[in-house]
Amino acid sequence: MTAPRPPRTQALDFSRRLRAWYRRSARDLPWRRTRDAYHILVSELMLQQTQVSRVLEYYDRFITRFPDLEALSRARESQVLAQWSGLGYYARARNLHKLARHVVREAPAAYGATLPSTPEALRALPGVGAYTAGAVASFAYEQRAALVDTNVARVLQRALAPRLNVKRARDLTQLWAMAESMLPRTGRAVWVHNQALMELGALVCTARVKHCGKCPVRSLCKTAAMDAGLR
């Protein structure tokens, strides 16, 4: 089953409403106050399968101990794991350490000891998948890059393609294509758009409860329209 992509006018309206809501309602999180690609990468890896409240306990401490890729590359793996201790999913810390050593020590001529700016180049790094690459490209470099994590997939599926199954690979591919087709025209607007999609899924269109009364795009949501038709 192929879900039709929203018309451009609808996509623009969806994004405008979402961004306006985000500017009014977004949480103040430390990784949203920076454009440092390394700091954003650390936050994105920490946030994988981990609650924001938990990450807030670790993020500043980790950045203080390892403020940049150079500092992280010089550390022993045991030191990195010690700073990560209690956060769980330790493969994330190991991959981050490998990435730092690769960029700074193994391929400095290719990277200049900094993270690349495009999703394609970021995906070539150890432990960086499609979502993380899109997040770093968008949030650090304001690239027009799509990103689809669990929250974003759920928002797009419910709002625009309720017949898709987010757990089915081919349907997830369609949601990625939909996310790319909805990107605003400028990188700065994309930064807000992507943050807003994630925030909506985290706070309003959650896995357990749909807080439709608080949703800024309710009038454009197909699931909301279907639910209303059942009443």
LINWONOR-V557199 format. One record per run of one state. SS is the DSSP state (H for helix, E for strand, - for the rest). FROM is the first residue (numbers start at 1). TO is the last residue. If there is no record, write none. Layout:
BEGIN
ss->SS from->FROM to->TO
ss->SS from->FROM to->TO
END
This chain:
BEGIN
ss->- from->1 to->7
ss->H from->8 to->25
ss->- from->26 to->29
ss->H from->30 to->32
ss->- from->33 to->36
ss->H from->37 to->47
ss->- from->48 to->51
ss->H from->52 to->56
ss->- from->57 to->58
ss->H from->59 to->65
ss->- from->66 to->68
ss->H from->69 to->74
ss->- from->75 to->76
ss->H from->77 to->84
ss->- from->85 to->90
ss->H from->91 to->106
ss->- from->107 to->107
ss->H from->108 to->111
ss->- from->112 to->118
ss->H from->119 to->123
ss->- from->124 to->129
ss->H from->130 to->141
ss->- from->142 to->149
ss->H from->150 to->160
ss->- from->161 to->168
ss->H from->169 to->181
ss->- from->182 to->186
ss->H from->187 to->203
ss->- from->204 to->204
ss->E from->205 to->205
ss->- from->206 to->209
ss->E from->210 to->210
ss->- from->211 to->211
ss->H from->212 to->214
ss->- from->215 to->217
ss->H from->218 to->220
ss->- from->221 to->221
ss->H from->222 to->230
ss->- from->231 to->231
END
